[in-house]
Structure formats: C-alpha cells, structure tokens
Amino acid sequence: MSQQHSAAPASDTVAVRGDWWRDAVIYQVYPRSFADGDGDGMGDLEGVRTRLPYLRDLGVDAVWLSPFYASPQADAGYDVADYRAVDPMFGTLLDADALIRDAHALGLRIIVDLVPNHSSDQHEWFKRALAEGPGSPSRDRYHFRPGKGAAGELPPNDWESIFGGPAWTRVTEPDGTPGDWYLHLFAPEQPDFNWEHPAVGDEFRSILRFWLDMGVDGFRIDVAHGMVKAAGLPDLGSHDHLTLLANDVTPFFDQDGVHEIYRQWRRILDEYPGERIFVAEAWTPTVERTANYVRPDELHQAFNFQYLATAWDAASLREVIDRTLDAMRPVGAPATWVLSNHDVTRHATRFANEPGLGTQIRLAGDRELGLRRARAATLLMLALPGSAYVYQGEELGLPDVVDLPDEVRQDPAYFRGAGQDGFRDGCRVPIPWTRTGPSYGFGPAGTWLPQPPTWADLSVESQTGVPDSTLELYRTALAVRRSEPDLGAGDAVEWLPAPEGVLAFRRGDFICAANTGDTPVTVPSYGRLLLSSAEPPSTPGAETTLPPNTTTWWTTA
C-alpha cells in the first residue's frame, strides 16, 4: 500500500467527491491579467485571492493558474528559473499558500502549471552548464550538440522553433570562442531539458512533491507531448512551419517515451489524498493519440485541441465530438472541451470571422455575430459529457484586442523574424471588473497591456444582474449543469434527427440543440425549456423555431 501524505491535503478543506474531475468545470486564470493586488499594473496572487469569491459564485469547480514561478519573463513565465519559488512580480510563497487555503475554504480546487519541457536560460543548471564548458556533465541535462559545417557554424539539425527561426542557438564558450549549440523548441531563453538524464526526472519528481505538500490539487503539464525527442535528433526534412503546432508528426513531439515519465508521476500523485489530478497540454496528430496520455496509469485529462480548432459548423462539430468520445471511452478517461485559452484567439473573435482562418486570427470580424456564436458554442460545450475549461474573461464575452500598438506588444513570437506574429497578446489583455477606474477595477493603477474603452460595458459590474448578459448566461448554465443529473460526467450522447446545420442530442432527460446556421430552423418541441443562448425558441405546439446561431437546453423530466 502506498504511503499517504498529510501535508495540506486538499481533502481537509474541499469536499471530497470521487472522480470530481470527470465532469469538472475548470477556470483558467492568467495571473498577470486577472487582478492586481499591489497596484503595479501587473496581476498577482493576492489579486487572484481577493477574487476567489467571484469564481465560487460563477460556479466553477477548480482554478488553473498559469505559471507564477520565479522567471525572467521572456515568455510570460513559461521560462522558469526556480520551480520552488514565486516570482516577486506575483508575490511570495506565503501568498501562494494563502491562495490555496482560501480557495479550499470556498470549495475550489487549485491546479498549477508545470513546465517540464524546458527551463529558463537563467536556471542554475543552465548557467552552470554554460560556465563549465563543452563536455561537462552539467551540459548533459540539456541538449548541447556540436554544430555542422567545417567550423561547426551550422545548427546540428534543421529543427525550427515554434516561435520561428532555428530551434538551436550557438553559445560562446568561457574562453570566448564559438562553441556548442543548444536546443530550444521555443524561445532561445527556454533551453529544452534532456529527459534521458536521470537528474532531470529526479528533480521533477521532487518538484511535484513540493507543490503537492503545499496543497495543490493537480498540475496542468505544459508541452506534455514534447519532453522526449527521437533518438539521434533526426532532421525534420521538408516541412511547413505553420504545421508544427497543428497536430503534425515530428521527431520532437508525441514520442512514445513520454508515457513512462507519466506513469512514474502518477504513482507519486496517487500517494496523496484528495483526488488530485494531471492535465496534459498535448498537441498530437489525432485525438486517438491524445487518448494515450490518459490511460488509467497515466494522466487524468488531456486538452482537446481538435475540438478547440473546429469551426462553428454542425457536421464538423459532430465529427469531432464522436471521435473524441470514441477515443476516450476505451481508456476510461473523460473527454475535455475547451474553446479559448491564453495561446489562441478568443472564440468570440474566431467565430466573428469566416471559418478557415485557424486559431490565430488578428481580425475583429463581426463582433455581434461572433458573440452570438460564442454564447451558443459555450452552451453546446457545457452540455457535452466530460470536463469543460473556461478561460478568464470569456464569461464576459471578451473579444481579442486586435489593434494593440506595436510598442506595447510582449509576446516573444512578435520579436522573432518569423512565426506566429505575436498574436497571443490579444487574448491576454487584463480583464475588466468595474465600469470606471484607471483599469476598470483590475487594480488601483494602469495595466501592463492597454484595455479598450469599450470594455467598461463588458465589465463584471456592468453585466452582473443583467438577465441577458453573457456573465449571467454562464452563471445560469453552470448552475443548471450542477443541478441536472444527466449533465456532466458520462461518455456518450444520443444523437437525435435534426435539420442540416443543427446538432441535437439527448442525455437521459436532458436535450441540447444547437443551430449553427444563419437562418431559423424548425425542430420538435423537446420539452420544458431550461436555457437558451439567445432569444428563446418559439413554441407553437409540437414544433418550435430555433433561432440562428443559438443553442437551447430542454428537459423532459
């Protein structure tokens, strides 16, 4: 029998419910953009802590915090210099402890980001590797290689960074001469760990225990598909850079060796009480490959990026829903559903534009149409079996800010010669809490990215208590989801006959219908109306008219 740890267990303060994560609604907080507690214009842990009652009242089950570790912030905290310390811009370890305890007292669980694929170039290990020079044991903890060419002037292979440009940077050795190259699949400030070195695995098992002993309820694993590289680091060959994050097959992503790492981690997690979980950010070629990460002895959930990337189209949505449920069922894992996060254009803006532009849109599009579709997409997502993820501000209907001045942009991809053009800043603008103030209630000062003046009307204060507001739609939907016994966990839907452009399915006494088209359609009167994302359907008798770009919930109970 495994040892049971007792330091700050989640079960001391959060009501224990077996497999809570199977139907959980998990809210992503991007700390620098959520709430500013000390008035420096940057969000922090104290700001998050003061807003926890809002998240409880919204109706979510858990809060996932993007990285707040000590970091030079070359990539907004995903370049970690010390995995056991809080960056001063976010607070202290005491602030983290207070946040975890307060969340538990409110019935909320806390999931923290873990970044195991790479560290910061300011991590002590990497600084030591540079200082000790070629052939030193410290360099074996990363991927250092001699270059190609007569004088080693060419990168060791043809791999490209996700942020654009080569995935290799040449170092200057302690004696001042050009030397080895090191691998960084992301920014040069983010050298990749070599997971074949035993010290790397030992270190991360220790890091897991550190935060589990602090009382966290789980980990979201950044680049969960990227830690293990193909033997020999073979060339990529002819390749379209834009496919590197588009579920393509590469020698540095989704290698089978990652699964042994997660089996070891799962054994550690299972030593702790309180139903703690792992969530994988795993971009894979297919949803079937994603299912490999959530086998019973590995991780609990994996983000469903195939769903996130699907257009607002009934046939496409039905296909990805079926494939997801079919892939997860054999491994006994719940499906997950997500529409927005800190790395993609918010879905209120994606759906405001024509389909086919991908998840990296920097066009405003038709704002009214985008919001209408986003609200409908949310009700569809929350009706599906499994767990759902909500990105901060989507409950306010926030769009991406697509017209940020160049001088304020901070996404490292923007400063690269090629790549993603820094599109991620648009979804990271601090969210508005009040109608007035220098930062619409974000904090007592300004904000690290400017907020549009139109956000006053989208603030929490402006929408609270307004029946048709997007915020009240989310609050009502989450309350209904908790109260309806047929919503949440499960692994199947019963599809119902529906007109072209409409998705309709039953789950016990619950029925959901989504009209993805731009014209009204006639559907059966399914039962008692629970909730609609727009104007409620008309009910003339045996049939009802479902408005365009609208999702509606009914019950036959």
N, C-alpha and C positions, 0 to 999 in steps of 0.2 A: 504494500500500500504506500502511495506517495506521501511525502511529508506535507502537512498543511501549514501554510504560513499565516500568521495572525497580525502582521503589521498593517494597520489601517485598512482592513478588509472592506470591500465595498458592501458586503452583507451586513456590516454593523449599522449602516445608516440608510441604505437603499433597500426597499422591499425586495426580497428575493422571489423571483418567479422563474422557474425553469425555462431555459431557452428563450429568454426575453428578447434576444437579438433576432429571432426568426421573423418577427413582424414589427421590429422597432422602427420608429421614425427618428433619424439621427440628423442633427442640425450642425452644419459646418460653420465654425467661427474662424474667420481670418483675423487673428488678433489685432494686427496693425490697423484694421479698417472697421472694427466693431464698436469700440467705445474707448475713449481716452480718459483715464483716471487721474493723470497728473498734469494735464494742461500743456503738454509739449507738442500737441498736434499729431501724435502717434498713438494708436490704440495700445492697450497694455492689459495685463492680467487683472489689475484692480478694476479697470473698466469693465472687463468681462464679468467679474464677480458681482459688481453692482447691478448688472443687467440680467442676472440669472433668473430673478422672478418673472421677467418678461418671457423667457424661454419656457419656464414652467407653465405659465398661463397660455402660451401659444399651443402647448400640448405635445411637445416632443418628448422622447424618452431618454435621449443621450445627446451630448455635445462633443463634437470632434474639433479639437484645437489644432490648427496648422502650427508649424514649429515656432517655439518661443525660446529655443536654446541659445546659448552664447554663440554668436556668429558675427562675422564682419558684414553680413547682409549683402553679399554680392549677388545672391539670388533669393532675396526676401526670406532669409532664414533657412533655406534648404541647403545652405553651405554651413555645416555645423563644426564649430571649433571645440566645443566641450558639451558632450551629451548629458552631463550630470549637473549642468549649471543653467540658470535662466539668464538671458541677455539683459543687461541693465536697462535697455530701452523698454523691456516688458515688465521688469520688476525683479523679484528675488525668489529664491526657493520658498521662503515663508509665504510669499504671495501665492505661489502655486499650491502650497499646502492649504491655505485658507480657501482658495477657489475650489479645490477638490472637496473639502469638508462642507462648504456651503452648498455646493451642488448636490452632494449626497443628502444633506438635510432637507433639500427641496424635492428629493425623489428623482434627481437627474444623475445620470452616469457620465463620466468623463473619459473620453478616448483621446490619446495624444498621438501626434505624428512621430514616426520613427523613420530616420533616413539612413538606411544601411548600405546603399549602393556606393555612396561617395561621402567624403568629408569636405571640410573647408581646407584650403591650402594653408590656413593658419592653425590647423590642428597640430598638436605637439608631435604626433607621429610623422606628419608630412614635413614639418620643419626640421625634425631630426634626420629624416631621410635625405633632405637636400644638403644638410650640413655634413653628413658623414660620407657623402660622395658615392661614386659608382661601386657596385658590388657589395655595398654594406647590407647587413641583414635587415636594417630598417626599410630599405627600398623594396624588399620582398613583400611588404604589407600593401603595396600599391603595384600598379602595372608600369614599371620602368622598363624601357627597352632601348637598345642602340638603334639609331636611325639607319636607313638605307642610303645608298649612294656612296661615292668614293670617300667622302669625309663624314658620312652619317648625317648629311644635310637634309635628307628626306624622311618623312614620317615612317614609322615601322610598318604601317599598312594604310589602306585607303578609307578607314572608317571616318564618318563625319559626325560632328557634334549635332545634337538635337537643336541647339541654338544657332547652327550654321557654322561653316568653316570646318577645318580639320578637328578630329577628336584627339589630337596629340599636340602637346606643347614641349618644345625643347628647353632644357634647363641650362643655366650657366653654372658650371661646377665650382667648388670652393676655390680652385686655383685660377678662375676667371675664363676658362676655356669652354666652348660649346660642348655639351655632353649628351646624356641620355634624354629620351623623350618619355613623358608620362601620359597615360590615358585619362581623358575626361569626356565622358559621353555628353556632358552638359557644358557649363562654363569652364574656362581654364582654372578658375578658382575652386573647382569642385573635382579634385582627383578621385578616380574610382579606386575603391578598395580591391585588393586581391583576395577573394574569398577562399582560395586554395591554401592560404597561410593560416595555420591553426590559431594564431594570436587574434585574428580578426573575429573568428567565431567565438573565442573565449570572451573577448571584450564585449560583444553584443549580447551574449547571454548574461553578462554582469549588468549591462545597461538595462536589460529587461527587468531584472530583479530589483534594481534601484527604483524604477518607477512603479513597479508593482507593489513594492514595500511602501511607497508614498501613497498608495491607494487608488491609482488609476484603474479604470475598468477595461482597458484594452488599448490596442495600438492600431493605427492606420499605417500601413507599410508603404512608404514612398518607393516608386520604381521597383515594386516587388518582383518584377519579371527580369530585372537587369543585373543581379549580383554576380551571376555565373556567366563566364564567357566561353565560347567554343575553344576547344584545345588548339593551341598554336596560334590563336588570334588570326584566323584566315581573312584574306581580303573579302570585302563586300561585293566587289565587282560592279558592273553597270547598275545604277540604282537612281531612282527619283528621290531626292532628299525629302520631299513632302510626304513620302510614304513611311518615313521612319517612325512616326507616331500614329500610323494609320493601320495598325494591325497587320504589318507585313512580317515576313520571315527574315530574320537577320542572325548573324553569329554572336550578337551580344545581348539579345533579348529572348526570353522564354526558353532558356536552356533547361534541360531536364534536371540538372544538378541542383537547382534552387529548391527542389521539393525535399531533399534530405535536410536542408537547413531548417525548413519549416516544421518538419517532424520533430527535430530537436527542440525548437522553440515551443511547440505545442505541449511537449512533456513538461516544460517549465511552467507554462500558463496553467496547466491542469493541477499543479501543486497548490494553487491559490484558490481560496473560496470566492464565491460571489459571481459565478458565471461571467468571467472576463473573456474578452474576445480579441481576435485578429481580423483586420480588414485589409485586403490586398488591393493596391493600385497596380493592376496587372493588365497592360495592353498586350493582347495576344492575337494571333491571326484569326481565331474563331472563338465563339462562345464555348464550344466544346473543349478547346484548350484552356479557357478560363476555368472550367469546371475542375481541372486537375489541381488547382490551388485550394479547393475547398473539399477535398476528400476528408473522410472522418478523422484522420490522424494529422491533418494539416491545419489550414486556416478556416475561419468560420464563414467569412463573406469575401466576395470579390466584386469590385465595381463593374457594373455592366455598361462598358463604354459603347458597345454595339447599340444599346438602346438610346444612350445619350445622343449618338450621331445620327439617329434615324429621323427622317423628315416627318412633318405633320401630314401623314398620309395613311389612310386606313389599312391598305394592303401591306405596306411596308411595316407598319407597327404590328399588325397581326403576325407577320412572319417572324419578327424578332422576338415577340412575346412567346410564341410557340417554341422557337428554337431555344430560348433561354430556359423555359420551364422543362423542356425535354432534356436539356443538358444537365440541369441541376438535380433533377429527380433521381437518377441512378446513384449519385454520390450523397444523397440525403441532405443537401445544402439548400438554404433558402435562396430564391432569386433576389437580386437587388435592383433597384430602379433609381435613376438619377437623371436630372435634366440640366443642371448647372453646377459649376464649381469654380475654383479660383484660377483655373487654367484654360477655360473656354469662354466664348461669348455667352452671356446670359441668354436663356431661351426666350425671354420676351423680345430680344433683338434678333435672335436667329429666326424665329418664326415671323418676324416682321419683314423678312426678305424672301426672295424666291428660293426654293429648295435647290440643293446642289452646290451651295457656296461653302459647305463644310461648317466646322465649329469655330472658325477663326475669322468671323465677319467684323469688318470695321465700317459698316454702313448702317445708318439709323433705320432705314426702311419705313414701313407704315406702322407708326407707333401704336395706333389704336388697334389695328389688326393683330399686331404682334402680342399685345397684352391680352386680347380676347383669346387667341390661340394658346398663349401660355397658361391662362387660367384653366382652359379646357384640358390641356395636357397634364396639368397638375392633378386634377380630379381623376383623370384616367390612371395616372401613375399611382395615386393613393388607393385606387380600387384593386390593384393587382396583388396577387399573393406574394408575400415576402416582405422585405425591408425596403424602406424608402429613405433617400438622402435629400435634405433641403439645404441649399446654400444661402448664407446670410443675405438678407435683402430681397430674395425672390418672393418672400411673403408680402413684400411691399409693392411688388410688380416692377422693381427697378429695371431699367434698361441698361445696356452698356453705355459708357460715356465714350463716344466715338470721335470726339473733337478735342481731346486733350492737347494742349500745346506741346511741341516737341521738347521744350526746355524743362517740362515737369515730368516727363516720362521716365520710368525707372526699371522697367522690365529689361533684364540683361540681353534678351534677344534683340532689343531695339539697337543696341550698341555693337552688334555683330555685323559683319559685311553681308551676310545672307541669313536666311532662316525665317523666323516667324514674325518679324517686323514689330516686335514689342506689343502685340495685340492684347496681352493679358492685363495691362494696366486698366483697361476699360471696365473690367469686371471687379476691380479691386478698390474702386473709389469708396471712401468711408461712407457708411450708411447714415441716413438722416433720422433723428429721433423726435425733433420738435419743429414747429413751423418757423421759428425765428432763432436768432443767435448767430455767432460767428461761424459755427459749424453745424447748425441745425441740431444742436444737442449732442453731437458726437463728443464734445469736450468743451472746456472753457476757452480754448484758443481756436486757431485755424486747423487745417487738415493737411496731411502730407501729400495728398492729391486733391485738386480742387473739385468741389461739388457743384453741379449745375444749379442755378437759382430755381429751376422748376422742381427741384427735389423737396422744396418746402411742402408742396401739396402731396408728396408721396411719403412724408414722414409718418412715423408711428403715431404721433399725436394727431395728425390730420386724418388718419384712417381709423383710429380707434372709435368704436361705437357707430361707425357709418355702415349701415347694413350691406350695401353693395360693394364695399371696398375690398380690395384684394386681401388685405390683412384679415378682415373678418371672414372672408371665404376660407382662408387657411385655418383660422381658429375653429370655424364650424366643421370643416372637413375632418380635422384631426379629432375633434370631439365625437363626431359620428363614427369615425373609424374605430375609436376605442369602444363605443357603445354597441356597435353592430357585431354580433358574434360570428358572422360569416366573412368579415373583413380581416385583413392582416395575414396571419400565417396560413400556409397551405402550399400546394404545388400544382394546382390545375385550375383552369377556368372552363366553363361550359359555354361554347360559342352559340349564339342564337342567330337565326336568319336575320339579315339586315340588308337594306339597300346599299348600292355602291357608295363608297365613301364613308360608311358608318361601321363602327365596331360596336357590337353588343354582346355581352356575356353575362352569365348567371354564376353566382357563388352562393349556393343554398337559397335563402330567401332574398338575397341581395342581387340587384341587377344594375349594370352600368351600360350606358350607351353614349358613344362619342361620335358626333358628326364632324368629320374633318373637312367637309366641303364648304363651299361659299354660298350655298343655297339651302333653304329649309327642306327637310325630308319628312315623310310620313312613316311612323313606326307604331307598333302596338302600344296601347296604354298598359305599361308593365305592372303598375301597382301604385302604391302610395308614394308620392314624391318626397324624397329626402333632401336633395340638394341639387342645384344647377349652377354651372359656372357662369351663366349669363341669364337673360330673361327666361323664366320657367317655360317649359313647353305648354302649348295649348292642349286642353283635354276635352275634345268634343264628344268622346264616347269610347268606343272600342279602339280607336286610333288616336294618335296625338301627333302634333307637328313639332319636330325637334329643330330648333334654330341652327343656323350655320355656325361652325367653329364653336360648338358647345358640347359639353359633357354633362350628363344628368345621372343622378343616382335615384333608384327606387327601391322599395321593399314590398314583398308580397305578404309579409307577416301581418 
